[in-house]
Amino acid sequence: MTADAPKERFPDWDRNPRPPVPMPPRGSCDCQVHIYGGDKYPPKWKIGHELPDASLADAQRVLGVMGFDRMVLVHPSVYETDYRLIIDLLKGLPDRSNYRGVVVATDETTDAQLAELDSLGVCGVRFHIASRYEPYDKAHFLRTVARVRELGWHVRLHLDPPDLIEFADVLKSIEDVPMSIDHMGRVDFSKGLDQPAMKLILDLLQRPNWWMMASNGNRTSAMDKDWDDAVPFGRAYVEAAPDRIIWATDFPHVRWRKKRMMNDAEEVELFYRYVDHDAGLIQKILVDNAARLHGFK
C-alpha cells in the first residue's frame, strides 16, 4: 500500500446503547474494552485500515447505559509495546478501583515498564498467537509467561484453532498461571462440538488454571442476528467450567466485516442464552469470576 493510498474503513459501533433485558447485576464487568488514542498515539503496526473513534468516555457511556460498573482496558495490539496510551488512561482515572488493564508484552518490555503497569492496575498479558499475524516463537512465549508469573498476572490467548492445536504442548505445560482463551477460541461453529479445537479447549478447561472468555459469539456466527449457532458452544463452555468463565463486549468491534453492526446490549442478551437466563450463573460470570481473575474487591 502506498503512503497516500486510502485506508480501509469499517462500520462504526452503535452509538445509541440501550439497556439489556434484564439488566446485569451490580458489579458486572466487561472484561475486554479497547480504547484508541487518535493522532496523539499512532499505531506501532503498519496497518491498512482506519482505527475506530472510540474513547474511554465513549466506553464509559455505553457500559453505563448497559449497567456495567467495571471494565478491563485491553491495550490494542496495534500499539504493541508502546504503553503510553494505557498508562495515560489509567493515570487519568480519579478512581481506578473498577478498572484493570491487560497489555501485550515482549522481550522488548523492560522490568521497569512491567512494574509501572502493575502499579496502575494492569493484571494480564495478551498474546496474539495466530499465523495471520506472524509465526510466534514458543520460547519467547514461555519467557514472557515466566516474567508475568512473578507479578501474579494472568495470560490471555487470542488465537485461531490451528494455532491453538500447534501450541497445545506448550499450553498444557503451564500449570501455575491463570490462562484465559479469548473469544470462545474462535472455533468454527459450523464444524460442530466434536471438532478437534473444541475438544482441546474443553480438555484444557478441566484444568484449574484455564479460563474462557465467552465473547464474540455474534462475530463468529454465520448469522446476522440472534446467532443461534453460537449458543451450543457458549453452553458447552459454561457447563465445563462455570467458575472460570468471563465475558466481554470487545468494544468497539474493530474491523467488523460483512454483517450488521449490533447494539452492544444484544451481546449481553446472547450471553444470557449461554446460561439459560440462570441468575446465579449470570452473577457468577459477570461479577464473581471477573472479580477473582482481575483482583476487583
N, C-alpha and C positions, 0 to 999 in steps of 0.2 A: 504494500500500500504506500503510495507516495505521500509526502508530508502534507500536501494540501487536499488530499482525497477526503470526501465527506465520510464521517464515521457513521456506522450503523446505529439507528435509533430504535429502541424497543418501547413497547407500550408503558405508559406511566401507571403507577399504583393508584388504586381507587382513593381519591382524596375526600370521599364522603363516608367515613366509617359509620357503622351502626352497631348497636349492642347485639351480641349474640343471644340466642334464646335456648336455654336460660343464661343468665349472666354467670360468669365463673365465680368461685368462692373468693373471699378476701385473701390476699397474699399470693394470688396466682402470678406465675412468672412466664413471660415469653423468653425462651432460652436461646433465641438467635435473632438478633436485630442487627442489620448492617447500616452504618451511617457513613455518608460520603461528604467530603470536605470542599468540593469545588476547586477553583483555581489555586487556592492557598495551599492545598495539599495534593499536588499532582501524583498520579499513579506511578509506581516504580516499574510496573509491567508496561510493555508496549501493547496497546490494545486497539482493536478496530471498531469499538463501539463507544457510544456516549455513556458516561456514568450517570446514574439516577440523581435526580434532585431530591435528596432525602436527608433532612437534618434531624438532629436529636429532638428538636421541638416538634417536628412532624411525627416522629415515632411516639413521643410522649402523648400527643393529642390522639393518635389512633388507638393506642393502648388504653388511654384514659377513658375514651368512649366505650371501649370493649370491656372495661372493668378489670384490667390487669395492673397490678401495683408494682411489679418487679420486672426488670429486663436484664438480659445479658447482651452486652455490646460485643459483637464478634467482628474483629478487625478485618475489613475486606481483603481478600487475597491480593488484589491489585497493588496494595501498599506494601506487601511483603514485610520486610523488617524495618520499614520507616514507621516508627511508632508515634510520630508527632501528633497525629490526629487523635488517636485514642487517649494519649496522655493528656492532651488539652481538654478533651471531652470529660474525662474523669476528674481532672483537677478543677474544672469549671463547675462541677456539681456542688451546690451548697450542702447536700447530704448524700453520701454515697451508699447509705445502708441498704437501699433497694436496687443497687446496680452492681454488676460484676462485669468483668471483661475476659475475652479469650483472644489470643493473638497467634500469628504464625511465628515460629522461631527456627533459626538455622544455626549453623556453626558461626555465622557472622554475628549473631546476637551475643552481646557481652554479658558477663555475670552482673555487672552494674545495671545494665538495662533490665535484666530479669528481676533484679531486686527492686528497682524503681516501679516496674509494672506490678509486682507483687504488693508493694505498699499501697498502691492505688486501687486494689481490688481485682486485679487480673488473677484468675484462678485456673486457667486452662490453656493448652496449646493445641492448635488445629493443624492437621496435616492434609494436604491435597494429594492423595495417592491415587493418581489416575493417569493412564497413558495419554489421555487427551491433553494433559498439561505437559508433562515431560517425564521420562523414566525417573523413578525415585529409588535412591540408594538405601538399602536396608541397614547398612552400618551407620549411615547418617541418622536414620530414623531412631535407631537404638541409642545413639549418643544423645540425641535431644531428649528422648524419654528419660534417660538417666539423669539429665540435668534438671528436668522439671519434677522428677520424683523427689528430689531433695527439697523442693519448695512446697510439696504437698498438693501440686496441681493435678488436674485430670487431663486426659488426652481425648481429642475429638478426631474422628476419621471421616473425611469427605472422599469417597471413592466410588468406583464403579464395580459391578460384580466380578469381572475378570481380574481386576486388580486386588480385590478382596481375597479371591482364591489364590492369587500369586503370592500374597503376603501372609497367607494363613499360618505358615510355620513360625514366622516371627511373631505374629499376633498372639498365637497360642502360648508362646514362651513368656509372655508378660502376665504376671500374677499379682503384683503388688502395687499397681497403678490403676485407678479407675479409667476404663476405656469406653468411650461412647461413639456409636456409629451414627452419623448424620443421615437424616432424610430417608429413613426406612431402608437404608442400604442401597437406594436407587435400583432396586430389583425391578425386573420387567414383569409387571402384573399379568401380562398375557401368558407367561410361561408357568404360571401356577405355583402352588405352595410347595411342590416337590422339586423345584429347580435346585441345582447344586448350591447356588449362592444363598438361597433361603435356608436350606438345610444347615449350611455352615453357620449362618447367623444364629439360628435357633440353638445350635450346639454351643456357640460362644455365650449366648445368654443364659446358659445353665451355669456358667462360671460366675462367682460372686462379685467380680470386679468389672463385669461387662454391662453396659447400658445401651439403650436405643433412644434416639430422638424420633418420635413418631410424627414427623413433619413432612410436608411437601407431597403427601399422597395425591393431592389435587394436581400437582405439577407432573408427577409421574404418570398419572392416569391417562388413558386414551380418550376419556370423556371430557366434554366441555363444561359440564355441571353435574352436581350430585356425586360423581366419582365413585360409583358403586364398586368398581373393580379394586379400589384401594381398601375397602372395608375388611375383607378377609385377612389381608396382610396385617393391618393395624390390630385386629383382634388376636391374631396369632402371636404377635409380639407382646401384647398386654398379658395374654394368658401365660406366656413363657416367663416373664419377669416383671410382674406388676409393681414391684418395689424399685425397679431400675428403668422405668420409662420416663422420659421427659418430653416436652412438646415445645414447638416454636412456630411463629408465622413465617419466618425467613423474610420479613420485611426488608427492603421494598421490592422483592421479587425481580432480581436482576436478570437481564437477558430473557425476559418472558417471551416465548415464541408460540405462534400458531393458534393459541386458543384464547378465549375470553378472559380478560383480567377480572378476577373475582374480587368481591369485597372481603376484607380480612375476617369479618365475622363468620363467613361461610366456612373458613378453615377451622374455626373453633367448633362449629356445628358438625363438621366432618369428624373431628376428634371425638365428639360425644358419641358418635356412632361406633367408634372403635371399642368403647367401654359400655355400649348398650345403655347409655344415659345413667349409669350407676353413679350416684352421688359420692359414694365412698371412694371409688376409683378416680373420679374427677378431682376430688380433694387430694388424693394421694399423688397423682401425677402432676397436676398443675401447681400444687403448693408444696407438699411434703417432700417428694422426691427431688424437685428442683432446689429446695432449700438445702437438702442434705448434700447434694453434689456441689453446690456453689457456695455453701457456707453462709446462707442467709439465716439470721436469727429470728 
